[in-house]
Amino acid sequence: MAFFQRIFFLSTLLFHLFTISSSIGINYGTLGNNLPPPAQVANFIKTKTIFDSVKLFDTNPEVLRAFANTGIFVTVTVGNGDIPALADLNNARQWVANNIVPFYPQTRFLYIAVGNEIFNTGDNNLIFKLVPAMRSIHKALLLARIYNIKVTSPHSVAILGKSEPPSQGRFRPGYDRIVFGPMLKFLRQTKSPFMVNPYPYFTYTPNMASYALFKRNAGIRDRYTGLRYTNMFDAMMDAMHSAMKASGYGDVNIVVGETGWPTSCDGYVACSLKHAALFNGHLVRHVNSRRGTPLMPNRRFETYLFGMFNENLKPGPNAERNWGIFQPDFTPIYDAGLLRRQV
């Protein structure tokens, strides 16, 4: 039996390497009172879109059942507030028993994302329990004889203390040794990716619009490497890679957990249907081109767009409720080349 388990693990790993590493996925949030049933969403993603993977922000059982037997790869998220308790192995085993085992393997889990951008919370209890929780969940999966689900954690670019020029990217002082060193060591040991959320939208200025939106521009030269950057996305990715490399873990794979562009906000010039379509459309073509980035050439990053729908119950400024690519009836809000060609 152990032999067949190893064969299954190796075949699954190879499948991940050769298929999922080059996928375009979608973030599917459910904070809305006008959204279609999960079963309809799963069927639409499978039959009408180019997405072969979906990232969820919780472990909603109805949603997990909806993706069963669809072939769509699913990432689930551990809530930030659950992190301290899950540093304990017994609690992690119970979490896996409740949220993974009942749906596995019919639901094709790919990653468990532990927390979401927890450094943005400023809560050191969460921050310092993050890696122990990741280790405990990984061990709990193995004890449940589940060998093909990877454990990671998504981070915003705010984890960088320095990001310009890209070759000089570095993690925030202190956290580089205390948190990111141990985290990247764990990811290397388990062959799991480092998940980052690069959003050029948040750095947008009108005079840098072309740079943010993948439009033609003169570019910005990194004076240390001589490499020229013609878009902000590549610059953010390379800054993160440089920080990882400076910590001794430049070989760990990077997955884009979130990126996108809102269509409406409170009078901010950056938000528009035109800009959202430009950014997401160019991003998909850029990722699928396998050009990679100046420091990571010839790579095709696994990328999850944000997001599936506008979510009218999300708190915060208007932009937070207007990141969606599809209407509740599944018609595109704008065309970014995400629908399958109909034969």
N, C-alpha and C positions, 0 to 999 in steps of 0.2 A: 504493500500500500504506500509506503514512504517513497518508493521509486516512482510510482505513478503521480504522487503529489508533486514531486520535484519536476517531472516532465510537464505537468500541467502548469506549474509556476513558470518554468522556462518558456514554454510556448506562449503563455499570456504576456510575459515580459517582452518577448520578441514582437508580438502583435502590437503592444503599446508603442514600442520603439519605431516601428515601421508605419503605423497608421495614425495613432493619436498625436504623435509628435508633430504632425503636419496638419492638424485639424483647425477649423474655425468653429468655436462654440459660442453659446449665448448664456448670459446671466438671466435667470428667470425668477423675478421677484413677484410676490403675491399680495403686496400691500395696496389693494384696490377693491372697491365694491362693485366694479363693473367688468370684471375679468371673466373669461370663459372657463369652463370646468377643466381641471388638469388633464383629463383623458383627451379632450379635444386639443389641448395645447401639445401634448405628446404626439398625437397623430399628425398634427400640422407640421411640427418640427421634423418628424420622420419622413413624411411624404412630400412636403412642399418646399423645404429649405435645404441649404447646403450644410447646415449644422449637423455634426455627428456627436456632439457632446453638449451637456447642459450643466450649469452651475447653479445650485440652490443656496439660499441663505438660512436654511433650517433643515429639519428632518421630517417635514410634514408627511405623515403616513399616506394620505390620499394622493399626494404628488408622487411619492415613491412607488406606490402601486400603479399609478398611471404610466410610468416609464418601464414597468416590467415587460419583458419579452419584446421590447421595441428595438433592441440593439443599440440604443442611444446610451453613451457613457454618461454617468451621473457623478457630480461632485456634491457632497453635502457639507454643511457648515455647523460647527460647534459654536453655540452662543458665547459671546465674550464672558458673560457672567458665570458660565459653567466651568471655565478654565481652572480656577483654584481647586475645586473638588476633584476634577479629573486628573490632577497630578497624583492622586492616590489610585493605585492599580485596581483595587476592589471596585471603586466607583467607575473607573474606565471600563472594566469588564461588564458592569451592569449597563453602562451606556451603549456599548457594542451589542449586548444582548437585546436591548430594547429598540435600538435604532438601525442596526445593520442586519443582524442575523435573521429577523423575520422576513426580510425582503431579498436576501441573497440566496442564490446567484441570479434569480429571475430579473432583478434590477441590477444593472451592470455598473456597479460602483467603480469609480476610477480613483478619486481622491477624497480624503476627509480633510477639510480646511478647518484648522483649529483657530477659532476666533476670526475677526475681520478687522484689519488695520488697528490692532490694539495699542500700538504706540501713540496713535492719535488720541487715545483716552487719557494719557498721562497717569494712569493708575499703575503704580509700580507693583502692586500685588498681582495684577493680571500679567504684567510684563515679565516678572521674574518667575512666575509659575508656568509660563507658556511652554518652554522646552520640556520641563518635567511632564506636563500634560501630553505633549506630543509623543514622548517616549512611552508613557503609560498606555495611550490608545494604541500605539503600534504593537506593544507587547500583548495587549488585550486581543487584538486581531489575531496574532499568532496563536494565542492560547485557544481561540475559537476556531483554529485551523483555517483561517482566511489569510491567504498569502499574496494576493494580487491587488490589494487596495493600499495606496500610498498615503502617507500622512504628511501634510504640509501646513503652511499658514500664510495668508495673503498680507502684503504690506504696501503702504503708499510710499511714494518717493520721499516723504518727510522723514524716513528713517536715515536719510543721508545728511551728514553734517556738511558735506561739500559735494556739489554736483557739476560745477563748471571749472574748467573745461571737462568733458566727459572722461578723459584719461585720468583725471585726478579725483574721481568720485571716491568718497570715503563714508563709512558709517559714522553715526553720531558718536562723539568721544564717550568712552565708558561702556556704552552698549556693544561696541564692536567686540570687546573681550568677554563681557559678562553674558551677553545674550546671543549675538550673531555668530560668534565663534562656535559655541556649543551647538547652536541650531544647524549651522552649515555642516558641522561634523556629523550630526545625526542624519541630515539629508544625504550626505555622501555615503554613509554607511548603509542606508536603506535604499539607495538609488532613487531618491525622491527629488522632485524639483523645488526650487525656490520660487515662490509665487509673488509677483509684483503687480501693482496697479498703476501704470503710467498714464496720466491724464494731461496731455498738452492743453486741454481746455483751461485748466486752472492756472496756466502761465500765460494765457493769451493776452496780447496787447495789439492794438490796431496796426502798429508799425511792423509787427512780427507775424501778421496774419498768414502770409504765404508759408512761412517756416512752420507754423503750427498745423496748417491744413494740407500739407504735402503738395503745395502748389510750387511752380517754378520760382526759384530764388537763387541769389548768389551764394548762399550758404555761409556757414561760420567755420573758420579754421581753428582746430585745436593746435595751439602753438607748441605743445609738447610732442605731439606725434606727427604733425603736418597733415593729419586727416581732415577732410572737409565734410561738414554735416549740412544736409539740405532739408532736414526735418527734425522737429523736436522729439518725436517718438524715438528715433534712433539715438539721439543724444541722451535721453533718459535711460534707455536700455543699457547703453555703454557706460554711463555713470554708475549704474547698479552693478554691472559686470566688473568694473574697475574696483569698486568697494569690496566685492567678493574676492577678487584676485588679490587685493592688498591684504586681506585676512587669511589668504592661503587656500581659498576654495574657488578659484576661477573655473574649475572643471565641473562644478555643479550646474545642472541644467536650469534654465529659467523658463517659467511659464507666465504668460500675461493673464492674470486672473480677472482683471477688469480694464477696459478702456472704452471710451465713447464720447458722445457730444450731445448736449441737450438742445432741444428745438425751441424752447421758450423759457424766459426768465423775467426778472423784474427790471426790464428796460436796459439790460446789459447788451451791448452791441454784438458780443460774441455769439449769442444764442440765436439760431435761425434754422429753418429747414434746410436752406442752402448749405450752411456750414456743416450741419450734421451729415448731410448726404455726401459732401466733399470729403470730410474726415473719414467716415466709416468706409466709403467706397474706395478711397485711395489706400486706406489701411489694409483692407482685405487684399487688394491687388499687390500691395507692397509685401505683405506677409507671404502670400502665395507665390511670389516671384522667386523665393529662395535666395534673394540677394543678401539677406541678413543685415547686419549693421557694419559700420567701418571697423570696429574691433571684433566683431563676431560675424565674419563674412560667410556666405553660402549656407545660411541656416534659415529654417522656416519655423518660426516660433508658434507653439500652441497658444492660441489667443481666444479669449472669451470677451465678446462684445457686451457692452452694457447699454440698454438692456432690452428685454423682450417687449415689455409694455410700459406705457406711462402708468404710474402708480399713484392714484389720486388720494390715498390715505397716508402718504409719507409726510412726516413733519418737516419743518424747515422752510427755506425760501422756495419760491415757485419753481426754480430750476430742478429741485429734487424730485418733482413730480412729472418731469417732462424729458426723460432720457429714453423713452420707448422708441422702438423701430416699427412696431406693428400696432394697429388698432385692435380693440377687443374682438372685432369680427375677422381679424387676421389680414385685412388689407394693409399694405405697407403705408406707413406715414410718409416715407420718402423711399426712393430707389437707391439702394446701396449694393445691388448685385447679389442679394442673399437668397433669392428664390431659385429653385431648380428650373432649368429650361424644360418646358413642356414639349413632349414629342408629338 
